[in-house]
Amino acid sequence: MITEIGIVAGEIWHYLDQHGEVALVVLVKGIDKPRDNVLMSLGWLAREGHVILQQVEGDYRVSLRKDG
């Protein structure tokens, strides 16, 4: 399971790099993996400080953290 979470985390990274900030529901559809896997992978990325999650009007927006 840890391997799958890592693979999906990589897919999330690439998706966000190509599409910029997106709604969580759009990310889940765009990754086309089980929602639970996307959420676990997103949590991993958030914990590591690689993504930014913002609650906006009852939904979540997700983007890559751009340090530079």
ZAPAVEX-576350 format. One record per atom (N, C-alpha, C, O): residue number from 1; residue in three letters; atom name; z, x, y. Coordinates in Angstrom, 1 decimal. Each point is the difference from the previous one (the first is absolute). Last residue first. Layout:
% residues N
> NUM;ala;CA;Z;X;Y
...
% end
This chain:
% residues 68
> 68;gly;N;-3.8;10.9;29.6
> 68;gly;CA;-0.9;1.0;0.5
> 68;gly;C;0.2;0.3;1.3
> 68;gly;O;-0.6;0.9;0.6
> 67;asp;N;1.3;-4.7;-4.8
> 67;asp;CA;0.8;1.0;0.8
> 67;asp;C;-1.0;1.1;0.4
> 67;asp;O;-0.9;0.4;-0.7
> 66;lys;N;0.6;-5.6;-1.2
> 66;lys;CA;-0.8;1.1;0.5
> 66;lys;C;0.9;0.9;0.8
> 66;lys;O;0.2;-0.3;1.2
> 65;arg;N;0.3;-3.6;-5.3
> 65;arg;CA;0.7;0.7;1.1
> 65;arg;C;-0.9;1.1;0.4
> 65;arg;O;-0.4;0.9;-0.8
> 64;leu;N;-1.5;-5.5;-1.3
> 64;leu;CA;0.4;1.4;-0.3
> 64;leu;C;0.7;0.5;1.2
> 64;leu;O;-0.3;-0.3;1.2
> 63;ser;N;0.4;-5.0;-2.1
> 63;ser;CA;-0.9;1.1;0.5
> 63;ser;C;0.6;1.3;-0.5
> 63;ser;O;1.1;0.2;-0.3
> 62;val;N;-0.4;-6.1;0.0
> 62;val;CA;0.2;1.3;-0.7
> 62;val;C;-1.0;1.0;0.6
> 62;val;O;-1.2;-0.3;0.2
> 61;arg;N;3.9;-4.8;0.7
> 61;arg;CA;-1.2;0.8;0.3
> 61;arg;C;0.3;1.4;-0.5
> 61;arg;O;1.1;0.5;0.1
> 60;tyr;N;0.9;-5.8;-1.2
> 60;tyr;CA;0.2;1.4;0.1
> 60;tyr;C;-1.4;0.7;0.3
> 60;tyr;O;-1.0;-0.4;-0.6
> 59;asp;N;3.2;-4.8;1.8
> 59;asp;CA;-0.8;0.8;-1.0
> 59;asp;C;0.3;1.5;0.2
> 59;asp;O;0.7;0.3;1.0
> 58;gly;N;1.2;-3.8;1.8
> 58;gly;CA;0.3;-0.4;-1.4
> 58;gly;C;-0.9;0.7;-1.1
> 58;gly;O;0.1;-0.3;-1.1
> 57;glu;N;-0.4;1.4;5.9
> 57;glu;CA;-0.2;-1.4;-0.2
> 57;glu;C;0.1;-0.4;-1.4
> 57;glu;O;-0.9;-0.8;-0.5
> 56;val;N;1.2;5.6;0.6
> 56;val;CA;-0.7;-0.6;1.1
> 56;val;C;-0.2;-1.5;-0.3
> 56;val;O;-0.8;-0.3;-0.9
> 55;gln;N;3.3;5.3;-0.8
> 55;gln;CA;0.0;-1.5;-0.2
> 55;gln;C;-0.5;-0.6;1.2
> 55;gln;O;0.5;0.2;1.1
> 54;gln;N;-1.5;4.9;-3.2
> 54;gln;CA;0.5;-0.8;1.1
> 54;gln;C;0.0;-1.5;-0.3
> 54;gln;O;-1.1;-0.5;-0.5
> 53;leu;N;0.7;5.9;-1.8
> 53;leu;CA;0.0;-1.4;-0.2
> 53;leu;C;0.6;-0.7;1.2
> 53;leu;O;1.1;0.3;0.4
> 52;ile;N;-3.5;4.7;-1.8
> 52;ile;CA;0.9;-0.7;0.9
> 52;ile;C;-0.2;-1.5;-0.3
> 52;ile;O;-1.1;-0.5;-0.1
> 51;val;N;0.5;5.4;-2.9
> 51;val;CA;-0.6;-1.2;0.6
> 51;val;C;1.1;-0.6;0.9
> 51;val;O;1.2;0.2;0.0
> 50;his;N;-0.3;3.9;-2.2
> 50;his;CA;-1.5;0.1;0.2
> 50;his;C;-0.6;-1.3;0.6
> 50;his;O;-1.1;0.1;0.5
> 49;gly;N;5.9;1.4;-2.0
> 49;gly;CA;-0.4;0.1;1.4
> 49;gly;C;-1.5;0.0;0.3
> 49;gly;O;-0.4;0.5;1.1
> 48;glu;N;3.2;-1.1;-5.2
> 48;glu;CA;-0.4;1.4;0.2
> 48;glu;C;-0.5;0.2;1.5
> 48;glu;O;-0.2;1.1;0.4
> 47;arg;N;1.4;-5.4;-1.9
> 47;arg;CA;1.2;0.8;-0.2
> 47;arg;C;-0.3;1.5;0.3
> 47;arg;O;0.9;0.7;0.5
> 46;ala;N;-4.4;-3.8;-0.6
> 46;ala;CA;0.8;-0.3;1.2
> 46;ala;C;1.3;0.9;-0.1
> 46;ala;O;0.4;0.6;1.0
> 45;leu;N;-3.4;-0.5;-4.6
> 45;leu;CA;-0.7;0.6;1.2
> 45;leu;C;0.9;-0.2;1.2
> 45;leu;O;0.1;0.9;0.8
> 44;trp;N;1.4;-3.0;-4.7
> 44;trp;CA;0.0;1.4;-0.2
> 44;trp;C;-0.6;0.7;1.2
> 44;trp;O;0.7;1.0;0.6
> 43;gly;N;-1.0;-5.6;-0.7
> 43;gly;CA;1.3;0.4;0.2
> 43;gly;C;0.2;1.5;-0.1
> 43;gly;O;0.8;0.6;0.7
> 42;leu;N;-4.9;-2.4;-1.8
> 42;leu;CA;0.2;-0.1;1.4
> 42;leu;C;1.4;0.4;0.4
> 42;leu;O;0.2;0.7;1.0
> 41;ser;N;-1.3;-1.2;-5.5
> 41;ser;CA;-0.6;1.2;0.5
> 41;ser;C;0.1;0.1;1.5
> 41;ser;O;0.2;1.1;0.6
> 40;met;N;1.5;-4.9;-2.8
> 40;met;CA;0.7;1.2;-0.4
> 40;met;C;-0.5;1.2;0.6
> 40;met;O;0.7;0.9;0.5
> 39;leu;N;-3.1;-4.9;0.2
> 39;leu;CA;1.3;0.0;0.8
> 39;leu;C;0.8;1.2;-0.4
> 39;leu;O;0.6;0.7;0.9
> 38;val;N;-4.6;-1.4;-3.2
> 38;val;CA;-0.3;0.4;1.4
> 38;val;C;1.3;0.1;0.8
> 38;val;O;0.2;0.9;0.7
> 37;asn;N;0.1;-2.4;-5.1
> 37;asn;CA;-0.4;1.4;0.0
> 37;asn;C;-0.2;0.5;1.4
> 37;asn;O;0.4;1.0;0.4
> 36;asp;N;0.3;-5.7;-1.1
> 36;asp;CA;1.2;0.8;-0.2
> 36;asp;C;-0.2;1.5;0.0
> 36;asp;O;0.8;0.7;0.6
> 35;arg;N;-4.6;-3.7;-0.3
> 35;arg;CA;0.8;0.1;1.2
> 35;arg;C;1.3;0.8;-0.2
> 35;arg;O;0.4;0.7;0.9
> 34;pro;N;-4.8;0.4;-3.8
> 34;pro;CA;1.1;-1.0;0.0
> 34;pro;C;0.9;0.1;1.2
> 34;pro;O;0.3;1.2;0.4
> 33;lys;N;-5.1;0.5;0.4
> 33;lys;CA;0.9;0.4;-1.0
> 33;lys;C;1.1;-1.1;0.0
> 33;lys;O;0.1;-0.7;1.0
> 32;asp;N;-3.8;1.4;2.3
> 32;asp;CA;-0.4;-0.6;-1.3
> 32;asp;C;0.8;0.5;-1.2
> 32;asp;O;-0.5;0.3;-1.0
> 31;ile;N;0.0;0.7;6.1
> 31;ile;CA;0.4;1.0;-1.1
> 31;ile;C;-0.4;-0.5;-1.3
> 31;ile;O;-0.4;0.7;-1.0
> 30;gly;N;-0.1;-3.5;4.8
> 30;gly;CA;-0.9;1.2;0.1
> 30;gly;C;0.2;1.0;-1.1
> 30;gly;O;-0.9;0.6;-0.4
> 29;lys;N;3.8;-4.4;1.0
> 29;lys;CA;-1.4;-0.4;-0.5
> 29;lys;C;-0.9;1.1;0.0
> 29;lys;O;-0.8;0.1;-1.0
> 28;val;N;5.1;0.7;2.7
> 28;val;CA;0.1;-0.3;-1.4
> 28;val;C;-1.4;-0.4;-0.6
> 28;val;O;-0.3;0.4;-1.1
> 27;leu;N;0.6;0.4;5.7
> 27;leu;CA;0.1;1.3;-0.8
> 27;leu;C;0.1;-0.4;-1.5
> 27;leu;O;-0.7;0.7;-0.8
> 26;val;N;0.7;-4.2;3.9
> 26;val;CA;-1.3;0.6;-0.1
> 26;val;C;0.0;1.3;-0.8
> 26;val;O;-0.9;0.2;-0.8
> 25;val;N;5.0;-2.4;1.6
> 25;val;CA;-0.9;-0.9;-0.9
> 25;val;C;-1.4;0.6;-0.1
> 25;val;O;-0.6;0.0;-1.1
> 24;leu;N;3.6;2.0;4.2
> 24;leu;CA;0.4;0.3;-1.4
> 24;leu;C;-0.9;-0.8;-1.0
> 24;leu;O;-0.4;0.6;-1.0
> 23;ala;N;-1.6;0.7;5.7
> 23;ala;CA;1.0;-0.8;-0.4
> 23;ala;C;0.3;0.3;-1.5
> 23;ala;O;-0.9;0.4;-0.7
> 22;val;N;-1.0;3.5;3.8
> 22;val;CA;-0.4;-1.2;-0.7
> 22;val;C;1.2;-0.9;-0.3
> 22;val;O;1.1;0.5;0.0
> 21;glu;N;-3.2;4.4;2.8
> 21;glu;CA;1.1;-0.9;-0.2
> 21;glu;C;-0.5;-1.4;-0.6
> 21;glu;O;-1.0;-0.5;0.5
> 20;gly;N;-2.4;4.4;-1.5
> 20;gly;CA;1.0;-0.1;1.1
> 20;gly;C;1.1;-1.0;-0.4
> 20;gly;O;0.3;-0.3;-1.1
> 19;his;N;-4.3;1.7;-1.6
> 19;his;CA;0.1;-1.2;0.7
> 19;his;C;1.0;-0.1;1.2
> 19;his;O;0.0;-1.0;0.7
> 18;gln;N;-0.8;5.0;-3.6
> 18;gln;CA;-1.4;-0.6;0.3
> 18;gln;C;0.1;-1.2;0.9
> 18;gln;O;-0.9;-0.2;0.8
> 17;asp;N;4.9;2.3;-2.3
> 17;asp;CA;-0.8;1.0;0.7
> 17;asp;C;-1.3;-0.5;0.4
> 17;asp;O;-0.5;0.3;1.1
> 16;leu;N;3.2;-3.0;-3.9
> 16;leu;CA;0.5;0.0;1.4
> 16;leu;C;-0.8;1.1;0.9
> 16;leu;O;-0.2;-0.3;1.1
> 15;tyr;N;-0.8;0.1;-5.7
> 15;tyr;CA;-0.4;-1.2;0.6
> 15;tyr;C;0.5;-0.1;1.4
> 15;tyr;O;-0.8;-0.3;0.9
> 14;his;N;2.1;4.0;-3.5
> 14;his;CA;-1.4;0.1;0.3
> 14;his;C;-0.5;-1.3;0.7
> 14;his;O;-0.8;0.0;0.9
> 13;trp;N;5.3;0.1;-2.3
> 13;trp;CA;-0.2;1.1;1.0
> 13;trp;C;-1.5;0.0;0.4
> 13;trp;O;-0.3;-0.1;1.2
> 12;ile;N;1.5;-2.6;-4.8
> 12;ile;CA;0.5;-0.6;1.2
> 12;ile;C;-0.3;1.0;1.2
> 12;ile;O;-0.5;-0.4;1.0
> 11;glu;N;-0.4;1.9;-5.3
> 11;glu;CA;-1.0;-1.0;0.3
> 11;glu;C;0.4;-0.6;1.4
> 11;glu;O;-0.8;-0.3;0.8
> 10;gly;N;3.9;3.2;-2.7
> 10;gly;CA;-1.2;0.7;0.4
> 10;gly;C;-1.1;-0.9;0.5
> 10;gly;O;-0.7;0.2;1.0
> 9;ala;N;4.5;-2.0;-3.0
> 9;ala;CA;0.4;0.5;1.3
> 9;ala;C;-1.2;0.8;0.6
> 9;ala;O;-0.3;-0.1;1.2
> 8;val;N;-0.1;-1.5;-5.6
> 8;val;CA;-0.2;-1.1;1.0
> 8;val;C;0.4;0.5;1.4
> 8;val;O;-0.6;-0.4;0.9
> 7;ile;N;1.3;3.4;-4.4
> 7;ile;CA;-1.4;-0.2;0.1
> 7;ile;C;-0.3;-1.1;1.1
> 7;ile;O;-0.9;0.2;0.8
> 6;gly;N;5.4;0.7;-2.0
> 6;gly;CA;-0.6;1.1;0.8
> 6;gly;C;-1.5;-0.2;0.2
> 6;gly;O;-0.5;0.3;1.1
> 5;ile;N;2.8;-3.3;-3.8
> 5;ile;CA;0.5;-0.2;1.4
> 5;ile;C;-0.6;1.1;0.8
> 5;ile;O;-0.5;-0.2;1.2
> 4;glu;N;-0.3;0.5;-5.8
> 4;glu;CA;-0.8;-1.1;0.6
> 4;glu;C;0.4;-0.2;1.5
> 4;glu;O;-0.8;-0.3;0.8
> 3;thr;N;3.3;3.4;-3.3
> 3;thr;CA;-1.4;0.5;0.2
> 3;thr;C;-0.8;-1.1;0.7
> 3;thr;O;-0.8;0.3;0.9
> 2;ile;N;5.1;-1.4;-2.3
> 2;ile;CA;0.1;0.9;1.2
> 2;ile;C;-1.4;0.5;0.3
> 2;ile;O;-0.4;0.1;1.2
> 1;met;N;1.0;-2.7;-5.1
> 1;met;CA;0.0;-0.8;1.2
> 1;met;C;0.0;0.9;1.3
> 1;met;O;-0.7;-0.4;0.9
% end
